Amino acid sequence: MLENDSVSPTLAERRAEATREGVIEAAWTLSRSLGLTGWSMRELAKAVGIKAPTLYAYFDSKDAIYDAMFRQSYEQKGSSGDAEPYLAAHGERDAFKLAAHDFFDFCTDDPTRYQLMFQRTIPGFEPSEQAYAASQRSYERFAQQLAAVGVADQAHLDLWTAMISGLTAQQISNDPTGDRWRALVDTAVDLFCDHVGIPPTGDQNP
């Protein structure tokens, strides 16, 4: 009989992981109601149903919890905002419009998550190298998608990120329940494409 103890988590390990997941979920709940910096470790422990000292058995600091939340956010993002899934069925310009809307909706669906991922809301917090790697992979993947259609200048990539994140920030800050800035996404992508030389879909070669 094969021994699986070395690869299968024990009951204690599964319970510990379930508690860690519960801590992270409770941290999100508190962050959405009180702000990312508006809760204490004591309040978090109470929300989870454990004593504050016990919380440190799972996360050694508040920043460690933020780090887990940051990493989870990029896992949730997945391919949202990528143009590649759309390129086979749409022209390049339309594919980037769809990608922009994906990213916009992902961010505005959860403003607290957006703040953690893209704004320096938490004083002194820096994601760990492991958590930041997920962010870098997402960025580099999109850079490769732009490069594949001939847009390889770093300044153009910077322009794209500033344009889309700016529209997103305006929507979250000034019209959280409306579509004032969402309605500008297609126009912004058209302006970007005109600037970098991505032709309108009907003008592209078959």
PyRosetta script that sets phi, psi and omega in degrees:
from pyrosetta import init, pose_from_sequence

init()
pose = pose_from_sequence("MLENDSVSPTLAERRAEATREGVIEAAWTLSRSLGLTGWSMRELAKAVGIKAPTLYAYFDSKDAIYDAMFRQSYEQKGSSGDAEPYLAAHGERDAFKLAAHDFFDFCTDDPTRYQLMFQRTIPGFEPSEQAYAASQRSYERFAQQLAAVGVADQAHLDLWTAMISGLTAQQISNDPTGDRWRALVDTAVDLFCDHVGIPPTGDQNP")
pose.set_psi(1, 136.0)
pose.set_omega(1, 178.9)
pose.set_phi(2, -74.9)
pose.set_psi(2, 140.6)
pose.set_omega(2, 176.7)
pose.set_phi(3, -90.0)
pose.set_psi(3, 121.0)
pose.set_omega(3, -177.5)
pose.set_phi(4, -107.0)
pose.set_psi(4, 3.2)
pose.set_omega(4, -175.7)
pose.set_phi(5, -60.7)
pose.set_psi(5, -29.5)
pose.set_omega(5, -175.7)
pose.set_phi(6, -75.4)
pose.set_psi(6, -18.5)
pose.set_omega(6, -177.4)
pose.set_phi(7, -115.1)
pose.set_psi(7, -21.8)
pose.set_omega(7, -178.8)
pose.set_phi(8, -93.4)
pose.set_psi(8, 132.6)
pose.set_omega(8, 179.4)
pose.set_phi(9, -66.8)
pose.set_psi(9, 143.7)
pose.set_omega(9, 176.9)
pose.set_phi(10, -75.9)
pose.set_psi(10, 169.8)
pose.set_omega(10, 177.4)
pose.set_phi(11, -59.5)
pose.set_psi(11, -41.4)
pose.set_omega(11, 179.5)
pose.set_phi(12, -63.1)
pose.set_psi(12, -39.5)
pose.set_omega(12, 179.6)
pose.set_phi(13, -67.5)
pose.set_psi(13, -39.6)
pose.set_omega(13, 178.5)
pose.set_phi(14, -65.4)
pose.set_psi(14, -39.6)
pose.set_omega(14, 177.8)
pose.set_phi(15, -65.6)
pose.set_psi(15, -40.9)
pose.set_omega(15, 179.1)
pose.set_phi(16, -63.1)
pose.set_psi(16, -41.8)
pose.set_omega(16, 179.3)
pose.set_phi(17, -66.4)
pose.set_psi(17, -38.5)
pose.set_omega(17, 177.9)
pose.set_phi(18, -64.0)
pose.set_psi(18, -37.8)
pose.set_omega(18, 177.8)
pose.set_phi(19, -67.2)
pose.set_psi(19, -41.6)
pose.set_omega(19, 177.5)
pose.set_phi(20, -59.4)
pose.set_psi(20, -44.6)
pose.set_omega(20, 179.1)
pose.set_phi(21, -63.6)
pose.set_psi(21, -38.2)
pose.set_omega(21, 177.5)
pose.set_phi(22, -65.4)
pose.set_psi(22, -37.1)
pose.set_omega(22, 177.2)
pose.set_phi(23, -63.5)
pose.set_psi(23, -46.0)
pose.set_omega(23, -179.5)
pose.set_phi(24, -62.5)
pose.set_psi(24, -44.5)
pose.set_omega(24, 179.9)
pose.set_phi(25, -63.3)
pose.set_psi(25, -41.0)
pose.set_omega(25, 178.1)
pose.set_phi(26, -66.0)
pose.set_psi(26, -35.8)
pose.set_omega(26, 177.7)
pose.set_phi(27, -64.1)
pose.set_psi(27, -39.3)
pose.set_omega(27, 175.9)
pose.set_phi(28, -63.7)
pose.set_psi(28, -43.5)
pose.set_omega(28, -179.1)
pose.set_phi(29, -61.1)
pose.set_psi(29, -45.8)
pose.set_omega(29, 178.8)
pose.set_phi(30, -65.7)
pose.set_psi(30, -39.4)
pose.set_omega(30, -178.7)
pose.set_phi(31, -64.8)
pose.set_psi(31, -36.7)
pose.set_omega(31, -179.6)
pose.set_phi(32, -73.5)
pose.set_psi(32, -24.7)
pose.set_omega(32, -180.0)
pose.set_phi(33, -97.3)
pose.set_psi(33, -31.2)
pose.set_omega(33, -174.6)
pose.set_phi(34, -115.5)
pose.set_psi(34, -7.8)
pose.set_omega(34, -174.2)
pose.set_phi(35, 96.4)
pose.set_psi(35, 154.8)
pose.set_omega(35, -177.3)
pose.set_phi(36, -58.8)
pose.set_psi(36, -34.0)
pose.set_omega(36, -178.6)
pose.set_phi(37, -103.6)
pose.set_psi(37, 8.9)
pose.set_omega(37, -170.9)
pose.set_phi(38, -92.3)
pose.set_psi(38, 2.4)
pose.set_omega(38, -178.0)
pose.set_phi(39, -122.8)
pose.set_psi(39, 158.8)
pose.set_omega(39, -179.9)
pose.set_phi(40, -110.1)
pose.set_psi(40, 164.3)
pose.set_omega(40, 176.5)
pose.set_phi(41, -62.5)
pose.set_psi(41, -35.1)
pose.set_omega(41, 178.1)
pose.set_phi(42, -63.8)
pose.set_psi(42, -42.9)
pose.set_omega(42, 178.0)
pose.set_phi(43, -65.2)
pose.set_psi(43, -37.7)
pose.set_omega(43, 179.4)
pose.set_phi(44, -66.0)
pose.set_psi(44, -45.0)
pose.set_omega(44, 179.1)
pose.set_phi(45, -59.3)
pose.set_psi(45, -42.0)
pose.set_omega(45, 178.7)
pose.set_phi(46, -62.1)
pose.set_psi(46, -40.0)
pose.set_omega(46, -179.8)
pose.set_phi(47, -65.1)
pose.set_psi(47, -32.5)
pose.set_omega(47, -179.3)
pose.set_phi(48, -82.9)
pose.set_psi(48, -23.6)
pose.set_omega(48, -179.0)
pose.set_phi(49, 93.0)
pose.set_psi(49, 26.5)
pose.set_omega(49, 176.9)
pose.set_phi(50, -128.7)
pose.set_psi(50, 167.7)
pose.set_omega(50, 178.5)
pose.set_phi(51, -80.8)
pose.set_psi(51, 149.8)
pose.set_omega(51, -176.0)
pose.set_phi(52, -54.2)
pose.set_psi(52, -45.4)
pose.set_omega(52, 179.5)
pose.set_phi(53, -60.6)
pose.set_psi(53, -32.1)
pose.set_omega(53, 179.9)
pose.set_phi(54, -65.6)
pose.set_psi(54, -31.3)
pose.set_omega(54, -179.3)
pose.set_phi(55, -57.6)
pose.set_psi(55, -34.5)
pose.set_omega(55, -177.7)
pose.set_phi(56, -73.5)
pose.set_psi(56, -9.2)
pose.set_omega(56, 173.0)
pose.set_phi(57, -74.3)
pose.set_psi(57, -19.4)
pose.set_omega(57, -178.3)
pose.set_phi(58, -105.7)
pose.set_psi(58, -35.5)
pose.set_omega(58, 177.2)
pose.set_phi(59, -138.2)
pose.set_psi(59, 126.7)
pose.set_omega(59, -173.9)
pose.set_phi(60, -80.8)
pose.set_psi(60, -5.6)
pose.set_omega(60, 178.8)
pose.set_phi(61, -163.4)
pose.set_psi(61, 166.9)
pose.set_omega(61, 175.6)
pose.set_phi(62, -65.1)
pose.set_psi(62, -36.9)
pose.set_omega(62, 178.4)
pose.set_phi(63, -63.5)
pose.set_psi(63, -31.6)
pose.set_omega(63, 177.6)
pose.set_phi(64, -65.3)
pose.set_psi(64, -33.5)
pose.set_omega(64, 176.5)
pose.set_phi(65, -70.2)
pose.set_psi(65, -44.3)
pose.set_omega(65, 176.4)
pose.set_phi(66, -58.9)
pose.set_psi(66, -38.4)
pose.set_omega(66, -179.3)
pose.set_phi(67, -62.9)
pose.set_psi(67, -43.2)
pose.set_omega(67, 178.2)
pose.set_phi(68, -65.3)
pose.set_psi(68, -37.6)
pose.set_omega(68, 177.5)
pose.set_phi(69, -66.0)
pose.set_psi(69, -41.1)
pose.set_omega(69, 179.2)
pose.set_phi(70, -61.3)
pose.set_psi(70, -47.7)
pose.set_omega(70, -179.6)
pose.set_phi(71, -63.7)
pose.set_psi(71, -43.4)
pose.set_omega(71, 178.8)
pose.set_phi(72, -59.7)
pose.set_psi(72, -37.9)
pose.set_omega(72, -179.1)
pose.set_phi(73, -60.0)
pose.set_psi(73, -42.3)
pose.set_omega(73, 179.8)
pose.set_phi(74, -73.5)
pose.set_psi(74, -28.8)
pose.set_omega(74, 173.0)
pose.set_phi(75, -65.4)
pose.set_psi(75, -39.1)
pose.set_omega(75, 177.7)
pose.set_phi(76, -69.0)
pose.set_psi(76, -34.6)
pose.set_omega(76, -179.4)
pose.set_phi(77, -63.7)
pose.set_psi(77, -42.3)
pose.set_omega(77, 178.8)
pose.set_phi(78, 51.8)
pose.set_psi(78, -125.4)
pose.set_omega(78, -177.7)
pose.set_phi(79, -93.8)
pose.set_psi(79, 7.3)
pose.set_omega(79, 178.8)
pose.set_phi(80, -59.5)
pose.set_psi(80, 129.0)
pose.set_omega(80, -177.6)
pose.set_phi(81, 94.9)
pose.set_psi(81, -5.9)
pose.set_omega(81, 177.2)
pose.set_phi(82, -81.6)
pose.set_psi(82, 142.7)
pose.set_omega(82, 176.6)
pose.set_phi(83, -87.2)
pose.set_psi(83, -24.8)
pose.set_omega(83, -172.5)
pose.set_phi(84, -53.8)
pose.set_psi(84, -42.8)
pose.set_omega(84, -178.9)
pose.set_phi(85, -60.9)
pose.set_psi(85, -19.9)
pose.set_omega(85, -176.1)
pose.set_phi(86, -99.9)
pose.set_psi(86, -15.3)
pose.set_omega(86, -170.7)
pose.set_phi(87, -66.5)
pose.set_psi(87, -30.9)
pose.set_omega(87, -178.0)
pose.set_phi(88, -69.0)
pose.set_psi(88, -31.5)
pose.set_omega(88, -174.4)
pose.set_phi(89, -106.1)
pose.set_psi(89, -7.7)
pose.set_omega(89, -176.1)
pose.set_phi(90, -135.0)
pose.set_psi(90, 159.7)
pose.set_omega(90, 171.5)
pose.set_phi(91, -66.0)
pose.set_psi(91, 162.8)
pose.set_omega(91, -175.5)
pose.set_phi(92, -57.8)
pose.set_psi(92, -44.8)
pose.set_omega(92, -177.6)
pose.set_phi(93, -64.2)
pose.set_psi(93, -44.8)
pose.set_omega(93, 178.9)
pose.set_phi(94, -65.6)
pose.set_psi(94, -35.1)
pose.set_omega(94, 178.6)
pose.set_phi(95, -63.4)
pose.set_psi(95, -40.6)
pose.set_omega(95, 179.2)
pose.set_phi(96, -72.0)
pose.set_psi(96, -29.3)
pose.set_omega(96, 173.1)
pose.set_phi(97, -65.0)
pose.set_psi(97, -45.9)
pose.set_omega(97, 179.1)
pose.set_phi(98, -62.9)
pose.set_psi(98, -40.3)
pose.set_omega(98, 177.8)
pose.set_phi(99, -63.5)
pose.set_psi(99, -41.1)
pose.set_omega(99, 179.3)
pose.set_phi(100, -63.0)
pose.set_psi(100, -41.6)
pose.set_omega(100, 177.9)
pose.set_phi(101, -65.7)
pose.set_psi(101, -39.0)
pose.set_omega(101, 176.7)
pose.set_phi(102, -57.4)
pose.set_psi(102, -50.2)
pose.set_omega(102, -178.7)
pose.set_phi(103, -63.7)
pose.set_psi(103, -44.9)
pose.set_omega(103, 179.9)
pose.set_phi(104, -57.2)
pose.set_psi(104, -47.8)
pose.set_omega(104, -177.6)
pose.set_phi(105, -68.9)
pose.set_psi(105, -37.9)
pose.set_omega(105, 176.7)
pose.set_phi(106, -58.5)
pose.set_psi(106, -43.7)
pose.set_omega(106, -177.8)
pose.set_phi(107, -70.8)
pose.set_psi(107, -46.9)
pose.set_omega(107, -175.1)
pose.set_phi(108, -74.9)
pose.set_psi(108, -18.7)
pose.set_omega(108, 176.7)
pose.set_phi(109, -64.7)
pose.set_psi(109, -26.6)
pose.set_omega(109, -177.9)
pose.set_phi(110, -146.8)
pose.set_psi(110, 84.9)
pose.set_omega(110, -177.4)
pose.set_phi(111, -58.0)
pose.set_psi(111, -32.5)
pose.set_omega(111, 179.5)
pose.set_phi(112, -66.2)
pose.set_psi(112, -43.1)
pose.set_omega(112, 176.4)
pose.set_phi(113, -62.2)
pose.set_psi(113, -41.2)
pose.set_omega(113, 178.2)
pose.set_phi(114, -59.3)
pose.set_psi(114, -44.4)
pose.set_omega(114, -179.9)
pose.set_phi(115, -60.5)
pose.set_psi(115, -42.3)
pose.set_omega(115, -179.5)
pose.set_phi(116, -67.3)
pose.set_psi(116, -39.9)
pose.set_omega(116, -175.8)
pose.set_phi(117, -75.3)
pose.set_psi(117, -37.7)
pose.set_omega(117, -166.5)
pose.set_phi(118, -124.4)
pose.set_psi(118, -4.0)
pose.set_omega(118, 179.4)
pose.set_phi(119, -128.6)
pose.set_psi(119, 151.5)
pose.set_omega(119, 179.6)
pose.set_phi(120, -89.0)
pose.set_psi(120, 67.1)
pose.set_omega(120, -175.5)
pose.set_phi(121, -77.4)
pose.set_psi(121, -30.6)
pose.set_omega(121, -174.4)
pose.set_phi(122, -99.8)
pose.set_psi(122, 111.2)
pose.set_omega(122, -178.2)
pose.set_phi(123, -57.2)
pose.set_psi(123, 127.5)
pose.set_omega(123, 174.5)
pose.set_phi(124, 82.5)
pose.set_psi(124, -9.0)
pose.set_omega(124, -178.0)
pose.set_phi(125, -79.5)
pose.set_psi(125, 130.5)
pose.set_omega(125, 172.3)
pose.set_phi(126, -130.0)
pose.set_psi(126, 128.1)
pose.set_omega(126, 178.8)
pose.set_phi(127, -62.7)
pose.set_psi(127, 149.1)
pose.set_omega(127, 177.1)
pose.set_phi(128, -64.9)
pose.set_psi(128, 165.0)
pose.set_omega(128, 179.2)
pose.set_phi(129, -59.0)
pose.set_psi(129, -39.3)
pose.set_omega(129, -179.3)
pose.set_phi(130, -67.0)
pose.set_psi(130, -43.5)
pose.set_omega(130, 179.6)
pose.set_phi(131, -69.3)
pose.set_psi(131, -40.0)
pose.set_omega(131, -178.4)
pose.set_phi(132, -67.4)
pose.set_psi(132, -26.3)
pose.set_omega(132, 179.6)
pose.set_phi(133, -60.2)
pose.set_psi(133, -34.3)
pose.set_omega(133, 178.1)
pose.set_phi(134, -65.0)
pose.set_psi(134, -38.8)
pose.set_omega(134, 176.9)
pose.set_phi(135, -64.5)
pose.set_psi(135, -43.4)
pose.set_omega(135, -179.3)
pose.set_phi(136, -64.4)
pose.set_psi(136, -39.1)
pose.set_omega(136, 179.0)
pose.set_phi(137, -63.0)
pose.set_psi(137, -40.5)
pose.set_omega(137, 179.1)
pose.set_phi(138, -63.4)
pose.set_psi(138, -45.4)
pose.set_omega(138, -179.7)
pose.set_phi(139, -63.8)
pose.set_psi(139, -46.8)
pose.set_omega(139, -177.5)
pose.set_phi(140, -67.1)
pose.set_psi(140, -34.2)
pose.set_omega(140, 178.3)
pose.set_phi(141, -62.5)
pose.set_psi(141, -44.0)
pose.set_omega(141, 180.0)
pose.set_phi(142, -69.9)
pose.set_psi(142, -37.0)
pose.set_omega(142, 176.7)
pose.set_phi(143, -58.9)
pose.set_psi(143, -39.1)
pose.set_omega(143, 178.1)
pose.set_phi(144, -66.3)
pose.set_psi(144, -34.8)
pose.set_omega(144, 179.1)
pose.set_phi(145, -69.0)
pose.set_psi(145, -38.4)
pose.set_omega(145, 174.4)
pose.set_phi(146, -66.0)
pose.set_psi(146, -43.5)
pose.set_omega(146, -179.2)
pose.set_phi(147, -61.3)
pose.set_psi(147, -33.0)
pose.set_omega(147, -178.6)
pose.set_phi(148, -66.0)
pose.set_psi(148, -21.4)
pose.set_omega(148, 177.5)
pose.set_phi(149, -107.2)
pose.set_psi(149, 18.0)
pose.set_omega(149, 173.0)
pose.set_phi(150, 90.9)
pose.set_psi(150, 12.8)
pose.set_omega(150, -179.8)
pose.set_phi(151, -110.9)
pose.set_psi(151, 92.1)
pose.set_omega(151, -173.3)
pose.set_phi(152, -115.6)
pose.set_psi(152, -3.5)
pose.set_omega(152, -179.3)
pose.set_phi(153, -71.6)
pose.set_psi(153, 129.1)
pose.set_omega(153, 179.3)
pose.set_phi(154, -58.5)
pose.set_psi(154, -35.2)
pose.set_omega(154, 179.7)
pose.set_phi(155, -63.7)
pose.set_psi(155, -34.0)
pose.set_omega(155, 178.4)
pose.set_phi(156, -70.4)
pose.set_psi(156, -38.9)
pose.set_omega(156, 175.9)
pose.set_phi(157, -64.2)
pose.set_psi(157, -42.0)
pose.set_omega(157, 177.2)
pose.set_phi(158, -61.3)
pose.set_psi(158, -40.5)
pose.set_omega(158, 179.0)
pose.set_phi(159, -62.4)
pose.set_psi(159, -43.4)
pose.set_omega(159, 179.3)
pose.set_phi(160, -60.2)
pose.set_psi(160, -50.5)
pose.set_omega(160, -176.5)
pose.set_phi(161, -64.3)
pose.set_psi(161, -38.6)
pose.set_omega(161, 178.5)
pose.set_phi(162, -66.4)
pose.set_psi(162, -39.4)
pose.set_omega(162, -177.7)
pose.set_phi(163, -67.0)
pose.set_psi(163, -50.3)
pose.set_omega(163, -176.2)
pose.set_phi(164, -72.0)
pose.set_psi(164, -42.8)
pose.set_omega(164, 178.9)
pose.set_phi(165, -67.9)
pose.set_psi(165, -31.5)
pose.set_omega(165, 177.3)
pose.set_phi(166, -66.0)
pose.set_psi(166, -44.4)
pose.set_omega(166, 176.5)
pose.set_phi(167, -61.6)
pose.set_psi(167, -41.1)
pose.set_omega(167, 179.7)
pose.set_phi(168, -62.9)
pose.set_psi(168, -46.7)
pose.set_omega(168, -179.4)
pose.set_phi(169, -62.4)
pose.set_psi(169, -40.0)
pose.set_omega(169, 178.4)
pose.set_phi(170, -63.1)
pose.set_psi(170, -42.6)
pose.set_omega(170, -179.7)
pose.set_phi(171, -62.6)
pose.set_psi(171, -47.6)
pose.set_omega(171, -178.5)
pose.set_phi(172, -64.3)
pose.set_psi(172, -41.1)
pose.set_omega(172, -174.8)
pose.set_phi(173, -78.2)
pose.set_psi(173, -37.5)
pose.set_omega(173, -166.9)
pose.set_phi(174, -115.9)
pose.set_psi(174, -14.7)
pose.set_omega(174, -179.8)
pose.set_phi(175, -152.4)
pose.set_psi(175, 57.8)
pose.set_omega(175, -169.7)
pose.set_phi(176, -61.5)
pose.set_psi(176, -23.8)
pose.set_omega(176, -179.4)
pose.set_phi(177, -107.6)
pose.set_psi(177, 3.4)
pose.set_omega(177, -177.7)
pose.set_phi(178, -111.1)
pose.set_psi(178, -155.5)
pose.set_omega(178, -179.4)
pose.set_phi(179, -140.2)
pose.set_psi(179, 27.0)
pose.set_omega(179, -174.9)
pose.set_phi(180, -57.0)
pose.set_psi(180, -46.3)
pose.set_omega(180, -179.0)
pose.set_phi(181, -90.9)
pose.set_psi(181, -26.1)
pose.set_omega(181, 174.1)
pose.set_phi(182, -59.7)
pose.set_psi(182, -36.6)
pose.set_omega(182, -178.9)
pose.set_phi(183, -67.0)
pose.set_psi(183, -13.2)
pose.set_omega(183, -179.1)
pose.set_phi(184, -96.0)
pose.set_psi(184, -4.5)
pose.set_omega(184, -173.7)
pose.set_phi(185, -60.7)
pose.set_psi(185, -48.6)
pose.set_omega(185, -178.7)
pose.set_phi(186, -61.8)
pose.set_psi(186, -41.7)
pose.set_omega(186, 178.6)
pose.set_phi(187, -62.4)
pose.set_psi(187, -42.6)
pose.set_omega(187, 179.5)
pose.set_phi(188, -63.1)
pose.set_psi(188, -41.4)
pose.set_omega(188, 179.3)
pose.set_phi(189, -66.4)
pose.set_psi(189, -39.3)
pose.set_omega(189, 176.2)
pose.set_phi(190, -59.7)
pose.set_psi(190, -44.4)
pose.set_omega(190, 179.3)
pose.set_phi(191, -62.5)
pose.set_psi(191, -42.1)
pose.set_omega(191, 178.0)
pose.set_phi(192, -62.4)
pose.set_psi(192, -47.9)
pose.set_omega(192, -178.4)
pose.set_phi(193, -63.2)
pose.set_psi(193, -39.6)
pose.set_omega(193, 175.8)
pose.set_phi(194, -59.6)
pose.set_psi(194, -40.6)
pose.set_omega(194, -176.5)
pose.set_phi(195, -68.0)
pose.set_psi(195, -39.6)
pose.set_omega(195, -175.0)
pose.set_phi(196, -96.9)
pose.set_psi(196, -4.9)
pose.set_omega(196, 174.5)
pose.set_phi(197, 92.6)
pose.set_psi(197, 22.6)
pose.set_omega(197, 172.7)
pose.set_phi(198, -87.6)
pose.set_psi(198, 115.2)
pose.set_omega(198, -171.9)
pose.set_phi(199, -72.9)
pose.set_psi(199, 158.5)
pose.set_omega(199, 171.8)
pose.set_phi(200, -55.5)
pose.set_psi(200, 149.9)
pose.set_omega(200, -174.0)
pose.set_phi(201, -53.4)
pose.set_psi(201, -43.5)
pose.set_omega(201, -177.8)
pose.set_phi(202, -67.9)
pose.set_psi(202, -16.0)
pose.set_omega(202, -179.5)
pose.set_phi(203, -95.7)
pose.set_psi(203, -3.4)
pose.set_omega(203, -177.4)
pose.set_phi(204, -80.2)
pose.set_psi(204, 149.7)
pose.set_omega(204, 178.8)
pose.set_phi(205, -70.2)
pose.set_psi(205, 141.9)
pose.set_omega(205, 179.6)
pose.set_phi(206, -67.2)
pose.dump_pdb("model.pdb")
